[in-house]
Amino acid sequence: MTYEEALDYIASLESRGWRLALDRMQEFANRLGLEDALGAPGGPQFIHIAGTNGKGSVTAYVQSMLIESGYSTGAFFSPFVYDPRERVQLGRRLIPKKIFGYLTALIKPVGESLAETEFGGITEFELKTALGFQFWKEAECDWVALEVGLGGRLDATNIIMPRCSVIVSIGLDHVQLLGDTLAKVAREKAGIIKAGIPVVVGALPDEALQVIEDVANEHGSEIWRMGQEISVQEDPNDEGAFVVTTPKGSHAGLRPGLTGTMQPHNMALAVAALDAAGATRTLRGLQDGARRAWAPGRFQRVRFEGRQFLLDGAHNLDSARVLAQSLRETGWADRRIVLLSGMVRGHDVREFYAQISPLIKSAHFAPIDFHRAVEPIELKEVAGNLFESSTWYPTMDQALAASILDTASNDLILVTGSFYLVGEVGRRIGAARDSE
C-alpha cells in the first residue's frame, strides 16, 4: 500500500466518527499482538498526557527531553497540524511514508475483521493510534510521549499502562462529549490515572483539582501538583532561564523552546513527568531537551511575501486568553495586528474572539476545509462587530491575499481559531518543517 493509498483508506473511516470507548480498541490491539507493547516490561514505556490546553506543548517537551537524555523515543500528537505523519514520530522525525503505508496495509485487515463482530468497524483515530503502537514496537522504542486525543477516560490511547500520567489543564471545551462543568471535564481527564502510577498535575481551578485529587487517592497514585510539589521560578543565576523543583530535586538553567505565557509551566510539567516516571538521567538532558522542544502551530512565527505571520492553534476561551496575554508579554501587541481566522463548531465563537479583539485592527474570516467548520459569513455575523472592521471570504486563498494586502511589512498577521485553519494557512506559506 502506498502512502497516498493509506491516506485514502484512513479518510474513508471518517464517516464512522469518534467513538469514546475502550473495548474495541483493546480487542484491536490484542488481535495485533500488541499486549507486550503497551507499557509492559521490556517494551516501550509511556508518559501519558491529557489536558484541555497545553497537552501538545507538554508532549513536545517530554519527547525532546527523552531524546536528549539518550533514549530511543516515540511520540504521538493529536491533532496533526501540517502533515498527517506528525501524529506518529520516532526521534524528531515523522514516520516515513513507506512505513506508514506498509503498517496501514498490515493492520487494515485486522481492523476490518472487527466489523463483523459485536465491536463494529474501527474508527480513523483507532487505526492511527494502533499504527503508532505497532510502529514503536517494531522500532524498539524505550519511551513514548503519548498525547491523548480527546478527554482521557475513554480515549483510544488509554489502553496503555504508563509510567506517569500528566493532566496539564482543565477547561470547558467539547462540553457535549466531556461535560458542561469543570468537575465533569476533570473526571474524564482523570480517567488516565492508573492504580499506583504517579500523576503530574498543572495549575488547575480548585473545582477541577479536587476531582483529580480524589481520583488519585482512590487509585493510590502519588500526585505532584504545580504550585505545591512542583514549582517553576526564574533562575537567579541565569537570565531568561528557569529552575524547576520537584520532589526529586531542583533543576536549573532550563529555557523553554516554545514561546508563550504558559510555556515555563508546560516545561516544568514535562520535567516533573520525567522525574516521576524515573526517566531523568542528567541535567543536560533536561536542559537541551527543553531548549530544543518544538511543536507546530504554537505561537509559530513565519515570514512570507514580506509579511510576518504568527500561527497559533488557540480555539477555545482559555487558550484565547493565554494567546492575548502572550501577545502582550512578547511585545507583539504593540504592532498593528490583522486577524486571519476560521473556527470549527463546538466552541463559543463570540467569547473566543472577545479575548483577542482588543488587540486586533481588522479581521478576515476564512472557510476551513473540514466538515465541522463554521461558515465565515456566520463568524462575521456572530463576532464581526467586536472588531474595528471585519470581512468574510468564500475561499481561503482570497482571505489570505486580503490579509497580506491589509498589512505593511512591520505589521503582524495573526492566524488563529483552529488547528485545522493553522494547517491550511501554514501549508500555503511554508510553515511546515521538512521532516522526511
C-alpha positions as CSV (number, residue, x, y, z in Angstrom):
1,M,0.0,0.0,0.0
2,T,1.4,3.4,-1.0
3,Y,1.3,6.4,1.4
4,E,-1.4,8.0,-0.7
5,E,-3.5,4.8,-0.7
6,A,-3.1,4.6,3.1
7,L,-4.4,8.2,3.5
8,D,-7.3,7.5,1.2
9,Y,-8.2,4.4,3.3
10,I,-7.9,6.3,6.6
11,A,-10.1,9.1,5.2
12,S,-12.8,6.5,4.3
13,L,-13.1,5.8,8.0
14,E,-14.0,9.4,8.9
15,S,-17.7,8.6,8.4
16,R,-17.5,6.3,11.5
17,G,-17.0,9.3,13.6
18,W,-15.3,9.4,17.0
19,R,-16.0,6.6,19.4
20,L,-15.4,7.2,23.1
21,A,-15.0,3.6,24.4
22,L,-12.1,1.2,25.0
23,D,-13.5,-2.3,24.4
24,R,-12.9,-2.3,20.7
25,M,-9.5,-0.6,20.8
26,Q,-8.4,-3.2,23.4
27,E,-9.6,-6.0,21.2
28,F,-7.9,-4.4,18.2
29,A,-4.6,-4.2,20.0
30,N,-5.0,-7.8,21.2
31,R,-5.6,-9.1,17.7
32,L,-2.5,-7.3,16.5
33,G,-0.4,-8.9,19.2
34,L,0.4,-5.6,20.9
35,E,-0.1,-6.8,24.5
36,D,3.6,-6.5,25.3
37,A,3.9,-3.1,23.6
38,L,1.5,-1.1,25.8
39,G,3.7,-0.5,28.8
40,A,4.8,-4.0,29.8
41,P,8.4,-4.5,31.0
42,G,10.8,-4.8,28.1
43,G,8.5,-2.9,25.7
44,P,8.1,0.9,25.1
45,Q,7.3,2.8,28.3
46,F,4.8,5.6,28.2
47,I,4.2,9.1,29.6
48,H,0.5,9.8,29.0
49,I,-0.5,13.4,28.6
50,A,-4.0,14.9,28.8
51,G,-5.5,18.4,29.2
52,T,-7.8,20.9,27.7
53,N,-5.0,23.1,26.6
54,G,-1.2,22.8,26.5
55,K,-1.1,19.0,26.2
56,G,0.6,19.2,22.8
57,S,3.3,21.5,24.2
58,V,3.9,19.3,27.2
59,T,4.2,16.3,24.8
60,A,6.8,18.1,22.8
61,Y,8.8,18.9,25.9
62,V,8.6,15.3,27.1
63,Q,9.6,14.0,23.7
64,S,12.6,16.3,23.4
65,M,13.8,15.7,26.9
66,L,13.7,12.0,26.4
67,I,15.6,12.3,23.1
68,E,18.3,14.5,24.7
69,S,18.5,12.0,27.6
70,G,19.7,9.4,25.1
71,Y,16.5,7.3,24.8
72,S,15.0,5.8,21.6
73,T,11.9,8.0,21.7
74,G,8.5,7.8,20.1
75,A,5.8,10.5,20.2
76,F,2.1,10.8,19.4
77,F,0.5,14.1,18.7
78,S,-3.2,14.9,18.4
79,P,-4.3,16.6,16.2
80,F,-1.7,17.0,13.5
81,V,-1.2,20.4,12.0
82,Y,0.6,20.3,8.7
83,D,1.3,16.6,7.9
84,P,-0.8,13.5,9.0
85,R,2.5,11.8,9.9
86,E,3.1,14.3,12.7
87,R,0.9,12.0,14.8
88,V,3.4,9.2,14.9
89,Q,7.1,10.1,15.3
90,L,10.4,8.5,16.1
91,G,13.1,10.7,17.5
92,R,12.5,14.1,15.9
93,R,11.3,12.6,12.6
94,L,7.9,11.8,11.3
95,I,7.1,8.2,10.5
96,P,8.4,7.6,6.9
97,K,5.8,7.5,4.2
98,K,6.8,4.0,3.1
99,I,6.4,2.6,6.6
100,F,3.1,4.5,7.1
101,G,1.8,2.7,4.0
102,Y,3.2,-0.6,5.0
103,L,1.8,-0.6,8.5
104,T,-1.6,0.6,7.3
105,A,-1.7,-2.4,5.0
106,L,-0.6,-4.6,7.8
107,I,-3.2,-3.6,10.4
108,K,-6.1,-2.8,8.0
109,P,-7.4,-6.4,7.7
110,V,-7.2,-6.9,11.5
111,G,-9.3,-3.7,12.0
112,E,-11.8,-4.6,9.3
113,S,-12.2,-8.1,10.8
114,L,-13.9,-6.4,13.8
115,A,-16.6,-5.0,11.5
116,E,-18.4,-8.4,11.6
117,T,-18.3,-8.7,15.4
118,E,-20.2,-7.0,18.2
119,F,-17.4,-4.4,18.4
120,G,-18.0,-3.0,14.9
121,G,-15.6,-1.4,12.4
122,I,-12.7,0.7,13.7
123,T,-12.6,4.4,13.6
124,E,-10.0,6.7,11.9
125,F,-8.5,7.6,15.3
126,E,-8.3,4.0,16.5
127,L,-6.4,3.0,13.4
128,K,-3.9,5.8,13.7
129,T,-3.4,5.0,17.4
130,A,-2.8,1.3,16.7
131,L,-0.4,2.3,13.9
132,G,1.6,4.2,16.4
133,F,1.7,1.3,18.9
134,Q,2.8,-1.1,16.1
135,F,5.5,1.3,14.8
136,W,7.0,1.9,18.3
137,K,7.0,-1.8,19.0
138,E,8.9,-2.6,15.8
139,A,11.2,0.3,16.3
140,E,12.0,-1.0,19.8
141,C,11.4,2.4,21.4
142,D,12.5,2.9,25.0
143,W,9.9,5.6,25.7
144,V,6.9,7.2,24.1
145,A,5.4,10.7,24.8
146,L,1.7,9.9,24.2
147,E,-0.8,12.7,23.8
148,V,-4.5,12.0,24.5
149,G,-6.8,12.7,21.6
150,L,-10.0,13.7,23.4
151,G,-10.8,13.6,27.1
152,G,-8.9,10.7,28.6
153,R,-11.0,8.1,30.3
154,L,-12.4,6.6,27.0
155,D,-9.8,7.9,24.6
156,A,-8.3,5.2,22.3
157,T,-4.8,5.9,23.8
158,N,-6.0,4.9,27.2
159,I,-5.3,1.1,26.8
160,I,-1.7,1.6,27.9
161,M,-0.1,1.3,31.3
162,P,2.0,4.4,31.7
163,R,5.0,5.1,34.0
164,C,3.5,8.6,34.6
165,S,0.2,10.4,33.8
166,V,0.1,14.1,33.2
167,I,-3.0,16.4,33.3
168,V,-2.0,19.8,32.0
169,S,-5.1,21.9,32.3
170,I,-8.9,21.7,32.7
171,G,-11.3,24.0,30.9
172,L,-14.7,23.9,29.3
173,D,-14.3,22.5,25.8
174,H,-16.0,19.7,23.9
175,V,-18.7,20.1,26.5
176,Q,-21.2,17.9,24.5
177,L,-18.8,15.0,25.0
178,L,-16.9,15.7,28.2
179,G,-19.5,17.6,30.3
180,D,-20.6,21.1,31.0
181,T,-18.8,21.7,34.3
182,L,-15.1,21.8,35.3
183,A,-15.7,18.8,37.6
184,K,-17.2,16.7,34.9
185,V,-14.4,17.5,32.5
186,A,-11.8,16.8,35.2
187,R,-13.5,13.4,35.8
188,E,-13.0,12.5,32.2
189,K,-9.3,13.7,32.1
190,A,-8.7,11.8,35.4
191,G,-9.5,8.6,33.6
192,I,-5.9,8.3,32.5
193,I,-4.8,7.9,36.2
194,K,-3.8,4.3,36.8
195,A,-3.6,2.5,40.1
196,G,-0.2,3.1,41.8
197,I,1.1,5.2,38.9
198,P,2.2,8.8,39.7
199,V,0.2,11.7,38.2
200,V,1.6,15.2,37.5
201,V,-0.9,18.0,37.5
202,G,-0.8,21.5,36.2
203,A,-2.3,24.7,37.6
204,L,-6.0,23.9,37.8
205,P,-9.1,25.6,39.1
206,D,-10.0,24.4,42.6
207,E,-13.2,22.6,41.4
208,A,-11.2,20.5,38.9
209,L,-8.2,19.9,41.2
210,Q,-10.4,18.4,43.9
211,V,-11.7,15.8,41.4
212,I,-8.2,14.9,40.3
213,E,-7.0,14.6,43.9
214,D,-10.0,12.4,44.8
215,V,-9.3,10.0,41.8
216,A,-5.6,9.9,42.6
217,N,-6.4,9.0,46.2
218,E,-8.9,6.3,45.1
219,H,-6.2,4.7,42.9
220,G,-3.3,5.0,45.4
221,S,-1.5,7.3,43.0
222,E,1.1,9.8,44.2
223,I,0.1,13.3,43.0
224,W,2.5,16.1,42.2
225,R,0.8,19.4,41.8
226,M,2.0,22.6,40.2
227,G,2.5,25.2,43.0
228,Q,2.8,22.5,45.6
229,E,5.1,19.6,44.9
230,I,6.2,21.3,41.7
231,S,7.5,24.8,41.3
232,V,9.0,26.9,38.5
233,Q,10.8,30.1,39.1
234,E,13.2,32.4,37.3
235,D,16.8,31.3,37.6
236,P,18.6,34.0,39.6
237,N,21.9,32.9,38.2
238,D,20.9,32.6,34.5
239,E,18.9,35.4,32.9
240,G,16.0,34.0,30.8
241,A,16.2,30.5,32.3
242,F,14.1,28.8,35.0
243,V,14.6,26.5,37.9
244,V,12.1,23.6,38.2
245,T,11.8,21.9,41.6
246,T,10.1,18.5,42.1
247,P,10.1,16.0,45.0
248,K,13.2,14.5,43.2
249,G,15.2,17.7,43.3
250,S,15.9,21.1,41.6
251,H,16.9,21.5,38.0
252,A,18.4,24.9,37.0
253,G,19.2,26.5,33.7
254,L,16.0,25.4,31.8
255,R,14.9,27.5,28.8
256,P,11.6,26.8,27.1
257,G,12.0,26.1,23.4
258,L,8.4,27.2,22.8
259,T,7.2,30.8,23.1
260,G,4.2,31.9,25.2
261,T,3.0,32.8,28.6
262,M,2.3,29.2,29.7
263,Q,5.5,27.6,28.3
264,P,7.5,27.8,31.6
265,H,4.6,26.0,33.2
266,N,4.4,23.4,30.5
267,M,8.1,22.8,30.5
268,A,8.0,22.3,34.3
269,L,5.3,19.7,34.0
270,A,7.5,17.8,31.5
271,V,10.5,17.9,33.8
272,A,8.3,16.6,36.7
273,A,6.9,13.9,34.4
274,L,10.4,12.5,33.7
275,D,11.3,12.7,37.3
276,A,8.1,10.9,38.4
277,A,8.5,8.3,35.7
278,G,12.1,7.6,36.6
279,A,13.3,8.7,33.2
280,T,15.6,11.6,34.2
281,R,19.2,10.9,33.6
282,T,21.1,14.2,33.5
283,L,20.5,17.9,34.0
284,R,22.0,18.4,30.5
285,G,19.4,16.1,29.0
286,L,16.6,18.2,30.6
287,Q,18.2,21.5,29.6
288,D,18.9,20.6,26.0
289,G,15.5,18.9,25.7
290,A,13.7,22.0,26.9
291,R,15.6,24.3,24.6
292,R,15.2,22.1,21.5
293,A,11.4,21.4,22.0
294,W,9.3,22.3,19.0
295,A,5.7,21.9,18.1
296,P,3.9,23.3,15.0
297,G,1.2,25.9,15.3
298,R,2.1,27.0,18.9
299,F,3.0,30.7,18.7
300,Q,4.9,29.9,15.5
301,R,6.4,32.8,13.5
302,V,6.8,32.6,9.7
303,R,7.9,35.2,7.2
304,F,6.0,35.0,3.9
305,E,5.8,37.6,1.0
306,G,7.4,40.2,3.1
307,R,4.9,39.8,5.9
308,Q,5.2,38.5,9.5
309,F,2.7,35.7,10.3
310,L,2.1,34.3,13.8
311,L,0.3,30.9,13.7
312,D,-1.4,29.6,16.9
313,G,-3.9,26.8,17.3
314,A,-5.9,28.6,20.1
315,H,-9.5,27.6,19.7
316,N,-11.4,28.0,23.0
317,L,-11.9,30.6,25.7
318,D,-8.9,29.7,27.9
319,S,-6.4,29.3,25.0
320,A,-7.6,32.7,23.6
321,R,-6.9,34.3,27.0
322,V,-3.4,32.8,27.0
323,L,-2.8,33.9,23.4
324,A,-3.8,37.5,24.2
325,Q,-1.5,37.5,27.3
326,S,1.3,36.1,25.3
327,L,1.0,38.7,22.6
328,R,1.2,41.4,25.3
329,E,4.1,39.9,27.1
330,T,6.2,39.3,24.0
331,G,5.6,42.8,22.6
332,W,3.6,41.7,19.5
333,A,0.6,43.5,20.8
334,D,2.5,46.8,20.2
335,R,2.3,46.2,16.5
336,R,-0.7,46.6,14.2
337,I,-2.3,43.2,14.1
338,V,-4.6,41.8,11.4
339,L,-6.5,38.6,12.1
340,L,-6.9,35.8,9.6
341,S,-9.3,33.3,11.3
342,G,-11.8,30.4,11.0
343,M,-13.3,28.1,13.6
344,V,-15.0,24.7,13.9
345,R,-18.2,24.0,15.7
346,G,-18.2,23.1,19.3
347,H,-16.7,26.3,20.7
348,D,-18.1,29.6,21.8
349,V,-17.3,31.8,18.8
350,R,-18.1,35.2,20.3
351,E,-16.4,34.5,23.6
352,F,-13.2,33.3,21.8
353,Y,-12.9,36.4,19.7
354,A,-13.8,38.7,22.6
355,Q,-10.5,37.8,24.3
356,I,-8.3,38.9,21.4
357,S,-10.4,41.6,19.6
358,P,-8.9,44.5,21.7
359,L,-5.6,43.7,20.1
360,I,-6.9,43.4,16.5
361,K,-7.1,46.2,13.9
362,S,-9.2,44.2,11.4
363,A,-10.4,40.7,10.9
364,H,-10.6,38.4,7.9
365,F,-12.8,35.3,8.2
366,A,-11.9,32.3,6.1
367,P,-13.5,28.9,5.3
368,I,-11.9,25.8,6.6
369,D,-11.9,22.5,4.6
370,F,-13.4,20.5,7.5
371,H,-16.9,19.0,7.9
372,R,-17.5,20.8,11.2
373,A,-16.2,24.2,10.1
374,V,-18.3,27.3,10.8
375,E,-19.1,29.3,7.7
376,P,-17.1,32.5,7.5
377,I,-20.3,34.6,7.0
378,E,-21.6,33.2,10.2
379,L,-18.4,34.1,12.1
380,K,-18.8,37.7,10.8
381,E,-22.5,37.8,11.9
382,V,-21.7,36.5,15.4
383,A,-18.4,38.3,16.2
384,G,-17.7,40.8,13.4
385,N,-18.8,43.8,15.5
386,L,-16.1,43.0,18.0
387,F,-13.5,44.4,15.6
388,E,-13.0,47.8,14.0
389,S,-13.5,46.2,10.7
390,S,-14.3,42.6,9.5
391,T,-14.8,40.8,6.2
392,W,-15.6,37.3,5.2
393,Y,-14.4,35.4,2.1
394,P,-15.6,32.4,0.2
395,T,-12.1,30.9,-0.2
396,M,-9.0,30.5,1.9
397,D,-6.8,31.9,-0.9
398,Q,-8.9,35.1,-1.1
399,A,-8.8,35.6,2.7
400,L,-5.0,35.1,2.7
401,A,-4.4,37.5,-0.1
402,A,-6.7,40.1,1.5
403,S,-4.8,39.8,4.8
404,I,-1.5,40.4,3.1
405,L,-2.9,43.4,1.3
406,D,-4.2,44.7,4.6
407,T,-0.7,44.8,6.2
408,A,2.6,46.5,5.9
409,S,6.0,44.8,6.4
410,N,6.2,45.7,10.1
411,D,2.6,44.6,10.9
412,L,1.5,41.1,12.1
413,I,-0.9,38.7,10.6
414,L,-2.3,36.5,13.4
415,V,-3.6,33.2,12.2
416,T,-5.7,31.6,14.9
417,G,-9.1,29.9,15.8
418,S,-8.4,26.3,14.9
419,F,-5.5,23.9,14.3
420,Y,-7.3,23.0,11.0
421,L,-7.1,26.6,9.9
422,V,-3.4,26.9,11.0
423,G,-2.7,23.8,9.0
424,E,-4.3,25.1,5.8
425,V,-2.6,28.5,6.0
426,G,0.7,27.1,7.2
427,R,0.9,24.7,4.2
428,R,0.3,27.7,1.9
429,I,3.1,29.9,3.4
430,G,5.7,27.3,4.0
431,A,5.3,26.9,7.8
432,A,5.7,23.1,7.8
433,R,9.1,21.8,8.6
434,D,10.5,19.2,6.2
435,S,10.8,16.1,8.3
436,E,11.0,13.5,5.5
